Amino acid sequence: MISRLFRAVIMGPPGSGKGTISSRILRDFAFKHLSSGDLLRAQIRDGTIAGVQASHYIERGELVPDDLVVQLVLAELRSHLKGDNWLLDGFPRTVPQAQALKESFSLSCVLNLNVPDEVIIDRIKGRWVHAESGRTYHTEFNPPKVPGFDDVTGEPLVQRHDDKPETVRARLNSYKNQSTPVLEYYRKTGLLQEFTGRESNEIWPRVRAYLSSLIDVQREQDVDRV
């Protein structure tokens, strides 16, 4: 048991394996998980006041303002995740969001996955889908029986626009421009721990060892206070 609440943020560019690493953290450490993207989509789907407000910005292709995102995320953390150890994904995206989070919660650490751009582009550009069913293939990791065609229907596979190399590179550049100030903010606070690698299986043992050591230190500090 962790007597003091353990709160962490995970960061990483699209395609870095953040979902895989997060799922393993939840499995091994029994954290609760909150994705700001999932939360925002749920609010929009449910037609809440905040969701309707956010949808107006998204429909115009604009970023949802910091104050609205902060309102949504902090409300969820204070209500449904109150008293839980949690892992926060997709928030904060800006320094003002990070500052707002600091005012409400004390973080244990910020994990950043540092995967080379070319590795991510090679990983994503190999994804192909069957448009009708959504079945996904990968030319290297999960290839179709017949290259370019769905295993079940035999119909041609397509590549999503978001998976094309030029699109992936643009998304990575956009992420870097947005995330660099946030990473620098957390680097100055001493909370940032970076993990560099090419594959999730390479990065995960180091993430697990780091979290285990951090939790052990926290337990020792709690014992000393008794």
N, C-alpha and C positions, 0 to 999 in steps of 0.2 A: 504493500500500500504506500502511496505517496501522501504524506500527511499535509504538505503544503501543495496548493494547486499548481500544476505544471501547464503553462500556456506557451505555445510555440507558433511561429509563422513559417511557412515554407514558400520559397520563391524559386523561379526558374523559367526560362523561356518556353514557348510552345514547342512540344516535341522533345523536351529534355528528360522525360520520364517521371515528371512530378506526380502524375497519377499513380504510377506503379510504386514509387517510394512512399507516397502518402498511405496507400492501402496497406503496405507492410508495417508502417509505423502504427496504424490503427490496430492491426492484427497483433503485433508483439507488445504494444504498450497500452492497449485499451483506451486510447484517447477518443474523444468525440471529434468529428470532422465538420468544419463549416467552410463551404465554398461560396464566396461572395457571388460568383456567377450563377450558381444553382439557386441561391437565395433570391437574387434579382429576378430570375426567370419565373420562380414560384410566385413571387409577389405580383408579377405582371399577369401570369396565368390566372391567379385568384382574384384579380381585379381590385386589389387593395388600393387605398389612396396613394401610398408611396409608389406602388407598382404602376398605376395609371400615370403618375407624374413622370416616372422614369421612362415609360414607353414613349412619351412625347419626344423626349430627347433622342432616344434610339431610332425612332422612325425618321427623324430628320438627319440621321447619321452623325449626331453630336454625342460627346461624352456626357455621361450622367454627372451632374455637379457633385463636388466633394461632400457638401453638407448633406445631400440626399443619400449618398452611399453610406456615409458615416452613420446617419440616422438608422438606416436599415440594418447594418451589421451590428452596431452596438446594441440595438433593441433586441436582436436575436441572441446575442451573447449574454445579455442581462436576464433574459427570460428563459429560453429553452436550454441554455447551456450553463446556467448559474450553478455553481458548485461542482462543475465538471473540469477535468483536464482536457484541453482541446488543442487541435491543430487547425490553424486558420490558413486558407488557401485563396489567393486572388485578392487579398486585402492585407495591408494597404498598398495602393498603387501610386500614391503621391505622398510627398512629405507632409502636407497638412493632414492627410488621413493617418499617417504614422503618428503624428503629434496628438491627434484626437484619441487614437487608441491608447497611447501612453498615459493620457490623463485619466483613463477609466480602468486600465488593467496593467498589471506588472508582468512583462514577458520574461520567460525563462531563457529563450534563445530564438534566433532567426536563422533558418537553414536556407542556404542558397545553392542550387544545383548549377554548376558551371560546365556545360557541355559544348564543345566546339560547334560553330555554325555548320560547317560542312558535314559533320556527323548527323546533325539534325536534318539537314536538307536531304542527305542520302537516305535517311530513315523514312522520312515522310513521303518523298517522291516515289517510293516503291509501293505505296498504298493504292489499290484499285478496288472499286465497289461494283456490285450489281445494283443498279439504280432502283429497280422495282422492289427488291426485298431488303436492301441495305446490307447484304452479306459483304464482308470486307476480306480482302486478300492482300498479301504482301509478296512481292516478287522474290524476296529472299527468305522471309520467316514463315510465310504461310501461302505458298504459291498455288494457283489453281491447277487442276490436273492438266488442262489444256491452256497454254499461255494466252491470256487475253479474253478468256471465256468463263462464264459462271459454271461451277461444277454441277449444279442442280438443273438449270434450264438450258444451258448451252448458249445463252445469250451473251452478247459482247459486254465486257466490263468497261467502266468509264473511270476517269480520274477526276475527282472533285477539283474545282478551281482553287480551293484553299490548299490543296496538296501539290500544286504545280510549283516547281523550283523557284520561279520568279516571284510567286505570291508568298511562298514560305520565307524567302530572303527579305521581302518587304516587311513581313510581320515581325521577323527577328530584329530588324533595324528599328522598327517602331517600339518594340518591347525594350530594347536597350536604351533608347532615348528616354523612355518613361521610367524605367527601373533604376537607372544609374544614380539619380539623386537619392532614391529611397535606400539603396544599398549603402551609399556613402553615409547617409544619416545613421543607419544601424551599425556601420563599421565604427563610427565615432563613439557610439554608446558602448561598444564592446560586446554587443549581443550577437553580432554576425559571425556565423561559421560557414565557410564555403567548402564545397565538395566538388572537385574537378575529376572528370572521367568521361569515358565514351559510352559506357553501357550501365544500365541500372544495376545489373548483378555485380559490377565493379564498384559502384558507388555505395550500394546499400550496406555492406558490412561496416564501412566507416561511419555511416550515419547511425547505424544501430549501436556501435561501440561508443560513439560520442554521446548519444542520448542516455545510454546506460550509465556512463561515467557521470554525467550531469545529474541524473536522478540520484545516484549514490551519494554525491556530494551534498545534494539537497537533503537527503535523509540524515546524513551525519550532522548537518547544521541544525536540523530540527531536533535531533537527540540532544545536542549540546545546549539547546535552549530550555530543555525540560529540567 
